[in-house]
Structure formats: C-alpha cells, structure tokens
Amino acid sequence: MKRVGIIYHPKISVAKALSDQLTGTLASMKVDVWACSSLEQEVIDARCKGTDIAISIGGDGTILRVARTVAIWDVPIIGVNMGHLGFMTEFSPDELLDRLPAVLGGEGWVDQRTMLEVELSRSSNGDVKRMAFSALNDAFVGRGSVPRVIHVAAFVDGAPLATYRADGVIVSTATGSTGYSLASGGPILDPQAENILINPVATHLSLPYPVVLAPTAVVEMRIQTYQDGVLSIDGQINVTLKDGDIVTAKRSRHNARFVRTHPRDFFYRVLEQRLKVRG
C-alpha cells in the first residue's frame, strides 16, 4: 500500500483526533498519507489521483460524500463509524487500529456498489442548461417548502410509467434501498444488486407502488409544479426545481468500492439489529 487518504467529519472532534493518530501511524509505516475534512471537496479532488485507499471517518453521511468524490478514481473506501447507525461503515475506531496493518496488507474483499448518474435539464429562452451529479443512495424529486403535491411524469426507457401526484419520487440504488426509500415503504434490495428502484412518496390518486427496474433502465422525470420543487442528491446536495425541468437518472459507469473484512453474508446477519437501531 503506497498512498492512503484520510477523510474525516469536521464537526466530530474524535474523528479529527483519530485522523491525526492514523496519520502518525501510517507515516511510521512509511506509507504516503494525506488527510482533510470531508467538506474540503477541492482538496479531495486534487489528492485522489494515485491514492490506493481512502479511510472515511464519521458515519454514513461522511461515506456518501467520500464515495461521490473517489468513485471516479476507483479508490476503495474503509468506513470507520463515528455516527449512530453505520449501515455502510465497516469498523469501529478500535477495530480499525487493530486491523489496519492486515487490511493494508491485502486482507478482506471489495464490496462493489452501484451508483446513479443524475442529470438536471432546464430549458430557458431556447437554451438548455444541464447539471450532472452522482449519487450512492438516491435522487429525490419532490415538493419544496410549500406543502402541496408535485406532479412528476415518469418514463422508463422512454415509455410512460406513471404521472405521480405526490410529495415526491425517489430513484434509489440497492444501497439506498435501506434509506429514505425504506422509510417510504420501499423494499430492501440485496446491497450488491445492480437494479434501480423507483418509489413514490405520499401519493394522491396515482400509482402508489415502488417498482424495481433493470440495471440498464433510464428513468426520466418531467416536473410539473406551480411552486419550486427540489432535487436532492443523497440528502446532501439540494437544487431548486422549476416547472418544466427534467431529471434523468441511470446507473453510473462508476461503482463505489468498500473494503470489507466481515463475511459476505454480514449484511443479512445484522439487518434486523440495524433496522431496530434506526427506529
């Protein structure tokens, strides 16, 4: 292992302390190491190239930020849980310190997770403006601060699926199926499934059921609203939506890659326990 990046949650003091401790440990092992806050996007972008592994210190929210940044470089992630749930993290701080040399030596396996490629298109005066995003969990299209339903005309591979009159519509990966989609009545997908899930939230007189789509599916959502809506990426990036906007979501060509040392069936072994924690 030649180069390691440490990315920590800046508002958790013990995360920064662990980052400092790991920096010293890795330096003593003659490993090239860099560290920064998960909010320092430009710094992470500049340092990712050539990095062999990224250590994410925080919780699932930190991992979401890290994954969206490092996936383009195929950098595997070690998740250290400083949060409350840790659905995607692998180690506690003590476990990491104990097993880090073995992991850096090649112990474990790589868990590849499907991500989404999301594009927002907006037409204005004959011009089309596009914004592109990546998501590990989900993309949510829905109403903004005004408590009125939004109309979302959804198409799959160009074929009309439904016009949702709802609080919104979630397009989710398998990883995201245990997040907002699950809270909205969606199914749990095997975490390594490549399928895409579309799940409406609080529908009114429209199709109320979630639909599991093929990995190759392209979802197009056309927005019809009298007030501003919102496009939310992983619950962290929020962009205002206008009437006539089009949001397209499909499987990304990049995967998030997580270093695991637990058995491959670990997800199912702890699923009930973690869902109880969620409650």
N, C-alpha and C positions, 0 to 999 in steps of 0.2 A: 504494500500500500504506500503510494508515494505522496499523495496530496489529499488532505481532508479539510472540508469546510464545516464550521460550526455555526449554526444559525439559531439564535435564542429569542424568546419572547422578552421584549424590553421592559415590560411592566411587571415581570415576575423576578424579584430580586434574587431568589435562589437559582433561577435559570441562568442569570448572568454570572453568579458565583460558580455554578457548575461549568459554564463555558470557560471561565478563567482557569479552573482546575484542570479541565481537559486539555486546554491549550498548553499548559505546562507539562502535562503527562505526555502528550503526543510529541512535543518538542524534544523531551528527554529520550523518546524512542526514535529520534532522528526522522520524524515524519514532518513534511512540509504542511503547515496548518494555518488556516486563516479563520477569523471569526467576525461576526457582525450581527446586528439586530435584524429580525425578520421584516422590519419595516424599511430597511435600507435597500430598497429594490435595485437601485442603480449599482450599488456596491456588489450585491449578489450577482447581478448580471455580468459585471466586469470580471468577477473572480471565478465564475463557474467553469469556464472552459479549462479543461485539463484536470478538473477535480475528480478524484476516484470515488469518493463517498461523501455524503452530506449528513451531518448529525443535527437533527431538529430537536430543540429543547423547548418544551412548552406543553401543548396539548394538541387536540385535533385541529384547532384553528390555525396553529402555527404550521402544522404539517400541510394544511391546504395551501397556505401561502408559499411554503417551500416547494411543494410539488409543482405548482403552476410555473415556478421560475426554473427549476432544474430539469424538468422533464425533457425540454428541447435538447439538452446535452446528454440525456440518458444516464444521469447521475443517480445511483441508488441512494435511498434515504434510510437512516437509522432513526426511529422515532423514540424519543425519551419523554415519558409522561410526567408533566408537572401540573396537569389540569385535573379535572374531576372524573372524566369518563375514559378518555384514551382508547377509543374504538380502533384507531389506526396506529397508535404507538405500540412499540414492542417491549420496551424496557422501563423499569423504574430507574432512578439515578444510581442506586446501589448495584442493581443488576448490570447496568452499563459499565460502571467502573470495574466490576469483577470480570466481565466477559469481553471487554473491548479488545484486548490483545488477540484473543481467539477469533473474534469477528473480523478484525483487520487482517488476520492470517488466512481468512477464507472460510471460516466456519459459517454454516447456515445456508439459506437458499433465498432466491429473489422472487418475491411476490409481485407479479405484474398486474397493474390495474388500468382498466380502460378510462380514458379521459374524453371530454367533449370539446369540440371546436365550435364556438358560437360566434355568429356574426349578426350585428345590428345594421340594417339598411334603412336610410331615411332619405326620401326624395324632397327636394326643395328647389323650386324655380328651374326645373329641368335637370338639375344636378342630383347625383346620388352620393350621399356620404356614407361610408362604411366604417364600422368599428369592429375589431376582432378580439376575441377573448378565448382563454382556455379555462376549463372547469374540471375539477376532480370529482366533486359531489354532484352538482346540479346547476341548472339555469332556471330561474323562476321569472315568469312573465305575469304581472298582475297589477292590481289597482294600487294607486299611491296612497296619499294620506286621506283622500275623500272616501268615505265608506259606501261606495256604490260599485256594483258589479262591473267588470270589464268584459268586453266581447273579444274573444280570440278565435279566429278561424284557423283551424289546424289542418295541415296537409302532411301526408306521409308519402314520400317519393312522388309528389305531385298530385296524388289522389286525395280528395277531401275526406277527412276523418270525422270532424265534428266542429260545430261552432259553439264554443264554450261560453256560457254566461255564468261567470264565477268570480271569486276573489282572485283567481289566477290559475296558471297551469305550470306544473313542474316537469321539466325534462331532466331525467336523472340517469346516472350510471349505476352499475351494481354497487359500487362503494357508497354512493349517495342514497341507495335504497333504504339504509338504516338511519337516515337523517330526516329532513323535512318531509320527504315523501312518505316515510313510515308513519310520521305523526299525522299525516293527512289520509291515512287509510290504505297506503300502497303496500305491495308485497315486498318481502325480503328476497333479494336475489343472491345467489352464490357470489361471493366477493370477486371471483375471477371470471365471472360471466362477462361476455362482451356485449350483451344486449343493452338496448336503450329503453328506458321506461318513461312513459308519458302519463302524468297523473293530475287531474283537475282538482282544485281546492274549493270547497264550498260551492258546488254548482247550484244553479237555479234554472229549472226547466230545460236542462241539457244533459248530455251523456255524463253520468256521474262516476264511471268506472275507470280504473287505471288500465293501461294497455301496455303489454310487453312487446317491444319491436325487435326486429332483426338487427344484428350489429351493423349492417350496411344501410340501415334506414336513414333518410334525411328528413328531418322534421322542420316544417315551415309554419310559423305562426304570424298571422296578419292581425294587427292591433286595430280595434275599433273602440274608441273611447271619447267621451266629451271632456274628460279631465285627465290630467297627467297620470300615467301609469309608471311602472318601474320594471327594469330588467335587473335582476340580482344574480350575480355570479358567486356561487359558493357562500352566499350570505355575506360576502365581504366587499364585493365591488358592486356599486349600485348606480345605475344610469337611468335618467328620466326617459320615459317613453311618450311619444306623441301619437295622435290618431294617424293611421296610415303607415306607421312603422312596421317593418318586417324583421322578425328574429328567426334565424335559421340555426339549427343545431344538428350536429352529426358526430360520429365517432372520430376522435382525433387520430392523426397518424403517430402521435407520441403517447407513450404509456408512462404512468407513474410507477416507479420501481422501489419496492421496500425490502430491506434486508430483514429476514425472519430467522429465528432460531427455534421457535416453538414448532411443534408438529403441524403438518399441513391441515389437520382437522381441528386445529385450535379454535378457529372461528366458531364452530358449532359447539365445542365444549363449553365455551364461556358466553355464548349468545344470551341465554336466559339471564345469567347473572348480570351482564352488562345492561340488558334492557330493564331489569329491575332497578339498577342504579339510575338509569335515565328517568324513571318515574319518581 
